[in-house]
Amino acid sequence: MDRQDIVNRVNEIKTKTDLLSLLNDLKADDLGDRAYPFTMKQLNYYCNPNKTRRRYTQFEIPKKTGGKRQITAPVKTLKSLLTYVNVMLQAMYVPAPCVMGFTTGRSIADNAKAHVGKHYVFNIDLKNFFPSIRQARVWKKLQCPPFNFKNDKEHGLKRRVLADVIAGLCCMKIDEKTYVLPQGAPTSPVLTNIICERLDRRLTGLANRFGVTYTRYADDITFSSMHNVYQNDSDFIKELHRIIEGQGFAINPDKTRLAKVNQRQEVTGLTVNQKPNVTRKYVQDVRHILHTWQVKGYMQAYADFLPHYKSEKGHIKKGEPVLENVLLGKLDYLKMIKGEEDSTYLRLKGTFELLMQQRASENVQFVNSKHRYVMTYSIQQFEDTLKTKLETALSKDGNKYLFFVQDGKKNLVSISSKLTVDDLENKKQDVVISLCETTAGKRFYLMHRPIENEKVAQKNEATLNEILDKLVSSNFENLEILLDNGTRSKT
């Protein structure tokens, strides 16, 4: 379903049933046969923000500037509903040129480009951005163009119920009288842009009046110019405060900064003195991981990488991070900012590709096996690296199991069939903990006896010799033998 089709459908819906039908069609268009339709019971339940406890989970992640940021994430079904509400909202909303965040076709690189080569770059941050937007503002905005979810003869005498439902889905209750946008819901970013339309319009007018450039990336606001209008108590600053406070927001004084041409000027994490560029530390971090991998091996690189990654991210949604994927993401980001012909990017990319080729040739653990070992720790190394403690508990059946807690979440540890929890508690045998990966890419932790690399190699060598014998016997015509013996993912 293309954008105009969605716009046409939104303009036609008049009831909750129509809205549910559109959301289900968007889901089917996205997932095909895997799409289970939403029910009216689900829609009615999740559009009630008073059911906060069963709609959201909360956790904290560290801020780059220090302190913690609270993230409120919707539960699975609500998240799925909001994902397709977001598709609908994105289709209806047309962002102004100054809006750079959460907008298709625009990025932090575009945001930075607007401020390159200026003598003065002035950054401010809106305090408590998402929670400062109340449900009443969302509800009222949905009744205005381009949505027009309001009751009248032109749009439908009961159409305002759509504003009630969508505002209820997208907001959460934080106390007896307060309902706000949660930071972590799929719909919150586009709704903040929609709410900020008047703010953007007025700040663009202010920028034009004083001859400066204005952009906004979520709650990060940037002005830049060749002349200084940013002195305390200047007419520009006074008008800036008046406009922002008049729109129900507040400036965070701790994140207000003015950078002159002879200083490092940053816009949403990128330097803009001469051209958009990543910081020196970003390149150094990527180079350090690659160097460790190249000199000391993958396992040592992973051991160095993991604690820093978890400390930086604070919260990891799904399982353990994959070093290769993280590096690839960092390289793709570097390519987006510096360009695919940049010498630094090409050198780092070349090193990464060489290491990946070596890893592919060295990693034969999938032969006749359902998983491979990514990283192996002693018990003490495991607890020190992950900053956790291995614990035991009794299941409902009275069986002991092994787990550890991280980010407030209990993680189970699988145990080799040749061991029991008692082997760990009584220290009867040497045991280690390995991060393992299945042929399908799923990662899990396994307690097992230490593996002798020579035995693994011998077993793999024998298996590979057997495969080669079969190929020779078939005169290399039956290449399916290769696929059936380890190179094909078995699900």
Secondary structure, 3 states (H helix, E strand, C coil): CCHHHHHHHHHHCCCHHHHHHHHHHHHHHHHHHHCCCCCHHHHHHHCCCCCHHHCEEEEEEECCCCCEEEEEEECHHHHHHHHHHHHHHHHHCCCCCCECCCCCCCCHHHHHHCCCCCCEEEEEEECCCCCCCEHHHHHHHCCCCCCCCCCECCCECCCCHHHHHHHHHHCEECCCCCEECCCCCCCHHHHHHHHCHHHHHHHHHHHHHHCCEEEEECCEEEEEECCCCCCCCCHHHHHHHHHHHHCCCCECHHHCEEEECCCCCEECCEECCCCCECCHHHHHHHHHHHHHHHHHCHHHHHHHHHHHHHHHHCCCCCCCCCHHHHHHHHHHHHHHHHCCCCHHHHHHHHHHHHHHHHHHHHCCCCCCCCEEEEEEECHHHHHHHHCCCCEEEECCCCCEEEEEEECCEEEEEEECCCCCHHHHHCCCCCCEEEEEEECCCCEEEEEECCCCHHHHHHHHHHHHHHHHHHHHHCCCCCCHHHHHHHHCCCC
